[in-house]
Amino acid sequence: MKRIAVLVEIDYGSEVVSYERRGLLIDDNHAAYVEGDSIRMVAVKPTGIPNLYAEEGAFLPIGRIEREEDTDTVIDGIIGKLRGMNGYEFFTRYILTNREIDAEFDLITEDAL
């Protein structure tokens, strides 16, 4: 994974606040960065400035971190675990056991019926 800066923009309606967070580029379209003690995974797009990517859409919290110096190691470990799972394992291990989230999946298409 490559170290990058993630440009985060928050639209408050009357104003847009922008700031950068140090992050890791997971693949061409996804990155992870730390906000407080939360590790966030986001879709990103290049900005045209080397090593600066803009956040696209919402973030997904994928873990917590206690010490900032462990960021790269923790993110690498989490992404490694996610890459090693299939969809069923992820769904049963993390989605079905979490009572604090509502998840909607559009898994059944008309072709499957």
N, C-alpha and C positions, 0 to 999 in steps of 0.2 A: 504494500500500500504506500501511496505517496502523500507526503505532507502538503497540505494546501490551506488556503484561507477560504472560509465560507461566508459569503455576503448574506446576511439575514436582514429582511425588511419586514417591519410590522406596520400595517396600515390601521391607523386609529380613526379613519374617516376624515378628520380635519387636517391630519398630517401623517406623513410616512417617516418612520424612524428606521435608519439603516445602521448596522454595525457589523464588524467582522469577528469571526471566531476561528481559532486554529482548529483544523480538522484533518481527517484522513480521507483520501479518495479511495473508495472501495473498488469501483469499476468506473467506466467512462461516464455513467449517469447517476451514481450514488456516492454519498459521503456520510461520515459520522463526525460529530463534534460534541463537545461538552458545554452544557448550559447549567450553571450551578453545580449540582452533583448528579445531574441526569445526562446520560449519553443519548444523543438523538441521532437517528438515521433519517436522511432526507434524499430526495431526488435533487440533482443539481444540473446546471448547464454552464458551460464555459462563458466567461464574460469578454474574452478577447485580451484580457490582461493575464500574463503568465501566472499560473498557480492560484488564480482567484476564480472561484465558482460561485454562481448565484443559486440560492435555495429556490426550488420550485415546489409549490404546494405546501402541504402540511408535513410536520415531522412525526416520527414514531419513536417514543422512548423505548430503548432496547436494553437499558441497564443503568446502574448507578456506579459512581466512583467516589472513593474517599480521598485519594491523594492524586493531585493533578499530574505528578510525575509518572504515574502508572497508566496514563491515558492510552498511549499507543499499544501497550501490552494487553490491556483490558479490551479495547476495541478489537484488536486482532483476534483475541480468544473468542469473543462473542460472534464475530463474523465467521470464524472457523466452525463454530458449533452450528450456526444457522446454515452454512453451506453443506454441512454434513447430514442435515435432516431432510427427509422428504416432507411433502405437504401434510400428509396424514399425521406424521409424528409431531410436527409443529402444532397442528390444530388440536390434537388430543393432549399434548403436554402443556401447552401454554394458553390456548384460547379457552378450551373447555374448563380448565381449572381456575381461571381468573374470573371471579364474580364481580369485579369492579369495572369491567368493560362490556360494552355492547358491540358485537362485531356482526357485520352483515356481509355475506358472501354470495355472489351470483355464480354458483358453480354448475347449475343445471341449465343447459341450453335447450332450445327447442329441438335441436338435432338429436339430443340424447333421449328424448321422450318417444 
